[in-house]
Amino acid sequence: MLEVQKVIEKFRDVVIQQAKSNLSKSKKNNTKELYNSIDAEIVNEKDYTIVGFKMLNYGMFQDLGVKGADPSKVSKNAKIRGQQAPNSPFSFKTKRPPSKFLEQWAKQKNFRLRDKKGKFKQGSYKTIGIILSKNIWARGIKPSLFFTKPFESAYKKYIDTDLMKAFSQDIDTLIDYSLKDIK
């Protein structure tokens, strides 16, 4: 079943390449750890083939978003308000995102607190991490679909259409070999 295997490998490669490309273009690729973790494995058994994609756990949350616990808790001065991922299967309930990671992110991005006039004001990165953590907990994380979109697109192209063609080619080849053996 050589042609079927080629289609499945192409599907895997396209999904990985496009997911990594989407991640590179987004603002969610800060440390490249998620980018480097995206991979897939093809498992062939007697009667079936499975393509298993894998990435760091938080990749699912970045892809599908996370529903906020209570958007009304966001400051009235916040530029972005409301629920960020109303249809996400994931949600914040009681536990907030760890502020230490947001503190590190703010430091890497040189994120600073400002007053109403736009001037820098006092506040440590630890304070910024806590503020961001509370805000993300309340509003949630907006879905990026960096993985979902390439997966669905490649599925339509390779699995829904090309796989059947490849399967019929492999059957034709198998029948040709069988007929040669009979003669």
Salt bridges, closest charged atoms under 4 A:
GLU3 OE2 - LYS6 NZ 3.41
ASP13 OD1 - ARG12 NE 2.89
ASP162 OD2 - LYS157 NZ 3.94
